[in-house]
Amino acid sequence: MPLIRRIPKRGFNNAVFTTRYAPVNLDSLDIFTDGSKIDEATLRAKGVVKGEWEGVKLLGGGKLKSKNLVLEVHAASASAKTALEAAGGKLTLLKK
């Protein structure tokens, strides 16, 4: 058997250093009233975000029915940002 197949394959793995965000889709924000200010603490209080995460990421899944929402999240997709701004909302990105 060749030497390369006999040696164990170990080494550097970058997965240890990734940032894990809690995914939040646009349609899950419909439980909030129009004009609400939403951050990670309010999302956890309503049960939208559960578990151990290093931040919250807003994703563009679904339709946003609430208007004028003010969001403070750690990351957001481009489609979620445009959909939120089209509904009259404001997005603030937080730093880690």
Rosetta silent file (secondary structure, phi, psi, omega in degrees, C-alpha in Angstrom):
SEQUENCE: MPLIRRIPKRGFNNAVFTTRYAPVNLDSLDIFTDGSKIDEATLRAKGVVKGEWEGVKLLGGGKLKSKNLVLEVHAASASAKTALEAAGGKLTLLKK
SCORE:     score description
SCORE:     0.000 S_00000001
   1 L     0.000  137.449 -179.686    0.000    0.000    0.000 S_00000001
   2 L   -63.817  154.384 -177.836    1.388    3.472   -0.852 S_00000001
   3 H   -61.243  -37.659 -177.311    2.669    5.685    1.934 S_00000001
   4 H   -63.887  -28.005  178.535    0.056    8.406    1.327 S_00000001
   5 H   -84.405  -18.649 -179.204   -2.758    5.958    2.110 S_00000001
   6 H   -88.455  -20.831 -177.596   -1.100    4.717    5.309 S_00000001
   7 L   -85.566  134.499  178.518   -0.585    8.160    6.912 S_00000001
   8 L   -65.538  146.232 -178.236   -3.557    9.599    8.845 S_00000001
   9 L   -95.714   98.230  177.304   -5.184   12.668    7.311 S_00000001
  10 L  -131.935  161.676  177.543   -5.101   15.399    9.934 S_00000001
  11 L   162.397 -161.108 -176.275   -4.397   19.072    9.790 S_00000001
  12 L   -73.144  135.080  176.110   -5.799   22.560    9.946 S_00000001
  13 L  -129.797  122.642 -175.659   -9.577   22.946    9.764 S_00000001
  14 H   -79.602   -3.533 -177.670  -11.053   26.420    9.463 S_00000001
  15 H   -65.797  -21.162  179.615  -14.475   25.336   10.778 S_00000001
  16 H   -68.064  -29.419 -173.382  -13.407   26.197   14.322 S_00000001
  17 H   -99.721   10.049  179.660  -13.180   29.885   13.449 S_00000001
  18 L   -78.482  154.349  176.600  -16.516   30.351   11.651 S_00000001
  19 L   -97.945  125.382 -178.643  -19.218   32.635   12.996 S_00000001
  20 L  -100.932  116.990  179.773  -22.546   30.895   13.554 S_00000001
  21 L  -102.367  146.700  172.954  -25.589   33.125   13.079 S_00000001
  22 E   -79.780  121.728 -178.952  -29.170   32.351   14.059 S_00000001
  23 E   -78.800  132.081  177.304  -31.208   32.449   10.824 S_00000001
  24 E  -130.563  118.563  178.673  -34.346   34.607   10.906 S_00000001
  25 E   -85.261  159.860 -178.393  -36.594   34.785    7.831 S_00000001
  26 H   -62.805  -37.708 -177.029  -38.711   37.799    6.933 S_00000001
  27 H   -69.694  -17.653  176.362  -42.003   35.969    7.374 S_00000001
  28 H   -80.033   -7.096  177.792  -41.179   35.209   11.030 S_00000001
  29 H   -87.563    0.079 -178.727  -41.164   38.968   11.750 S_00000001
  30 H   -72.168  -10.546  178.458  -44.926   39.202   11.151 S_00000001
  31 H   -76.328  -12.407  179.158  -45.601   38.566   14.859 S_00000001
  32 L   -92.181  149.591  179.114  -44.384   42.113   15.594 S_00000001
  33 L   -78.528  164.355  179.908  -46.613   45.163   15.235 S_00000001
  34 L   -62.993  136.361  177.989  -45.923   47.933   12.743 S_00000001
  35 L    82.425   12.463 -178.584  -43.152   50.299   13.820 S_00000001
  36 L   -76.620  149.741  172.837  -41.571   47.911   16.349 S_00000001
  37 E   -98.805  123.045 -172.443  -37.906   48.037   17.278 S_00000001
  38 E  -121.654  127.952  172.493  -36.465   44.515   17.048 S_00000001
  39 L  -134.375 -172.033 -175.495  -33.120   43.263   18.333 S_00000001
  40 H   -64.345  -35.961 -179.396  -31.742   39.919   19.493 S_00000001
  41 H   -65.898  -40.438  178.877  -33.282   40.228   22.963 S_00000001
  42 H   -71.470  -33.561  176.619  -36.808   40.776   21.611 S_00000001
  43 H   -66.407  -37.932  176.730  -36.394   37.907   19.131 S_00000001
  44 H   -70.307  -36.280  179.850  -35.392   35.602   21.991 S_00000001
  45 H   -66.399  -35.153  179.272  -38.275   36.833   24.153 S_00000001
  46 H   -84.354   -8.457  178.158  -40.798   36.004   21.398 S_00000001
  47 L    86.599   13.995  178.806  -39.202   32.590   20.764 S_00000001
  48 L   -76.625  -39.882  178.586  -37.995   33.300   17.232 S_00000001
  49 L  -110.430  126.690  178.158  -34.327   32.704   18.165 S_00000001
  50 L  -132.170  150.969  174.274  -33.451   29.773   20.395 S_00000001
  51 L    93.881 -175.772 -178.404  -30.160   28.179   21.374 S_00000001
  52 L   -91.705  113.884  178.419  -26.551   29.276   21.453 S_00000001
  53 L  -134.675  160.622  179.380  -25.643   31.571   18.556 S_00000001
  54 L   -98.151    3.072  179.551  -23.029   34.252   18.022 S_00000001
  55 L   168.249 -177.418 -178.877  -25.441   36.654   16.352 S_00000001
  56 E  -122.372  133.687  176.391  -28.577   36.982   14.250 S_00000001
  57 E  -118.739  127.643  178.655  -28.732   36.953   10.449 S_00000001
  58 E   -87.282  124.911 -179.699  -31.790   38.209    8.592 S_00000001
  59 E  -111.386  157.442 -173.748  -32.670   36.094    5.554 S_00000001
  60 L   -90.437   26.755 -179.732  -35.040   36.944    2.703 S_00000001
  61 L   -79.736  127.062  177.702  -37.374   33.946    3.023 S_00000001
  62 L    89.771 -178.492  179.846  -41.073   34.741    2.778 S_00000001
  63 L  -106.019  141.534  178.018  -43.005   37.990    2.470 S_00000001
  64 L   -95.197  117.748 -179.055  -42.830   40.797    5.024 S_00000001
  65 L   -97.459  -26.216  179.692  -46.309   42.050    5.956 S_00000001
  66 L   -75.679  147.814 -177.752  -45.355   44.373    8.849 S_00000001
  67 L  -111.846  153.221  171.669  -44.413   47.950    7.976 S_00000001
  68 L    57.587   40.698  176.701  -41.790   50.348    9.365 S_00000001
  69 L   -80.773  142.387  176.500  -39.815   47.793   11.400 S_00000001
  70 E  -111.782  112.237 -175.055  -36.503   48.887   12.902 S_00000001
  71 E  -110.424  139.314  172.290  -34.094   45.948   13.035 S_00000001
  72 E  -123.931  102.042 -178.003  -30.726   45.613   14.750 S_00000001
  73 E  -128.737  171.094 -177.707  -29.029   42.390   13.604 S_00000001
  74 L   -87.778  -27.864  179.327  -25.457   41.206   13.058 S_00000001
  75 E  -154.258  158.481  179.136  -25.799   40.262    9.366 S_00000001
  76 E  -152.961  145.925  175.465  -28.403   40.362    6.595 S_00000001
  77 L   -78.821  161.159 -177.688  -28.747   39.030    3.074 S_00000001
  78 H   -65.625  -39.072 -179.661  -29.102   41.465    0.192 S_00000001
  79 H   -68.643  -34.390  177.697  -32.641   40.315   -0.639 S_00000001
  80 H   -68.821  -38.651  179.504  -33.745   40.743    2.976 S_00000001
  81 H   -64.546  -44.627 -179.908  -32.297   44.241    3.106 S_00000001
  82 H   -68.496  -36.523  179.245  -34.095   45.371   -0.053 S_00000001
  83 H   -68.798  -37.604  178.523  -37.393   43.799    1.067 S_00000001
  84 H   -68.307  -42.883  178.858  -37.192   45.471    4.469 S_00000001
  85 H   -69.157  -30.532  176.630  -36.401   48.874    2.985 S_00000001
  86 H   -68.938  -28.336  178.114  -39.224   48.458    0.443 S_00000001
  87 L   -86.798    5.195  177.767  -41.620   47.929    3.365 S_00000001
  88 L    87.893   11.618 -178.580  -40.425   51.172    4.951 S_00000001
  89 L   -89.356  172.694 -179.905  -38.197   49.543    7.559 S_00000001
  90 E  -128.430  137.068 -177.888  -34.709   50.398    8.711 S_00000001
  91 E  -117.406  128.615  175.455  -31.805   47.967    9.125 S_00000001
  92 E  -120.087  125.261  178.447  -28.829   48.506   11.426 S_00000001
  93 E   -93.692  127.251 -179.813  -25.913   46.061   11.304 S_00000001
  94 L   -92.490  151.757  175.204  -24.179   45.456   14.618 S_00000001
  95 L   -93.340  153.860  178.813  -20.509   44.604   15.036 S_00000001
  96 L   -66.756    0.000    0.000  -19.373   41.542   16.954 S_00000001
